[in-house]
Amino acid sequence: MYAYRGAPKLTQSFQLFFMAPCGVRWIPGYIPTLYNPIADPDHRAWDAVLSYGIEFSKERFPLFLGIGMPIHDRKDAVGKWDAPDWGDIGNEWIFAFGFKATMF
C-alpha cells in the first residue's frame, strides 16, 4: 500500500493485494449420505486486487471513496499456474464508501 498526502486534507492511496492458497480446496461430494470430498472446480490458483482510494479529511465528517479491480487465475487440469484469466478482467469491480468515527 502506498499513500500520498500531497494536498492538504486529501489522501490518495494505491494498493496491491495478493493471495495464493497453500493447497487444494475441498468441497463435499454430490452424494449427501457418502463422505466423498472432491476438489473444488472453481478453485483459484491466486487472487490479486489493484485498488485506488481517496480520503477527504474534513474535521467534522471525513469521507473515503475507493475502487478496486480483482484479478485471478484458475488452475488448469495439471495444477499449473499461468497468466491471469484475461477474459474475466474487468468483469468484477469493488466499490467502497466510508467515513471515520472515533469512540472518544
Secondary structure, 3 states (H helix, E strand, C coil): CEEEEEECCEEEEEEEEEECCCCCCEECCCCCCCCCCEECCCCEEEEEEEEEEEEECCCCCCEEEEEEEEEEEECCCCCCCCCCCHHHCCCCCEEEEEECCCCC
